[in-house]
């Protein structure tokens, strides 16, 4: 059997990294717990994020970030203004009516009732992983990071 | 190497997890945790950033459990997902004033802190680990992914780094050569790492 010296070196590195840099227990635990965030709602895809559309000329409009989500007929437009540790979300719900729930990865939820045109505002949302749910339409957005 | 029955296919696990089976989910995590973690570590994020990126990748899979069209390539899907999460972390640094290191450059970087070295009982391993940490980002990122357990497929490596499969072999070769060059003269590593049986035979 031929021993490839490159393979040998990589095997040695793999053995080293298994000791120096294994998946930390808390990361593993969090990954298993992520299953608890499973939702049976229809997923509203992130269609546009001004933060990642850096080349489209959408940047440079100050600190305001625009996000757009869609699931079939239901659409959510979101304007995000970050002030220190919290964000203000100004949104427009289209194609559905009823409360919008802002959910953080820490489980904290804010409920808001959009007005007749579908506009809503949620203030002091903690930064971090967030998603929005429209229970009446059984729609939930992808996670996004504030 | 895997602590579950390898006969249970990824497709079956995905279906079971989509139906609410936590055990199936845990099995998926066990199979791919090493890959996801290794890809993230390859991007040299800050400690908390790595954890967040990894968690985001798992949450993406939870969201998409019923929508993985090609279960045989779940590893590549996860590798792509964690790469995107890591790149987003790096992009966000620009916005939040964090120092940004261009992950695409070949610039040399500071050696990683020696905090891990104490865990390595033998000096040879410690020296090798220190040397690999001083490699340029392009090499570190590739080698760190290749160090994942179980070893990743080239398709997974390609997805993890956003590079063509065909470039992995040559880059790997060049990076391992660079690693060897860095340990030349190190009495602990010189002979044993650089020795090439093929060369000695000629």
Interface residues (C-beta under 8 A of the other chain):
Chain A: X3 X5 X6 X9 X10 X12 X13 X14 X15 X16 X17 X18 X19 X20 X21 X22 X23 X24 X26 X27 X28 X30 X31 X32 X34 X35 X37 X38 X39 X43 X51 X52 X54 X105 X129 X142 X143 X145
Chain B: X17 X20 X22 X25 X26 X29 X33 X34 X36 X37 X38 X41 X51 X52 X54 X55 X56 X58 X59 X60 X61 X62 X63 X64 X65 X67 X88 X91 X92 X95 X116 X117 X119 X120 X125 X128 X129 X132 X143 X144 X146 X147 X148 X149 X151 X172 X173 X176 X179 X180 X193 X195 X196 X197 X198
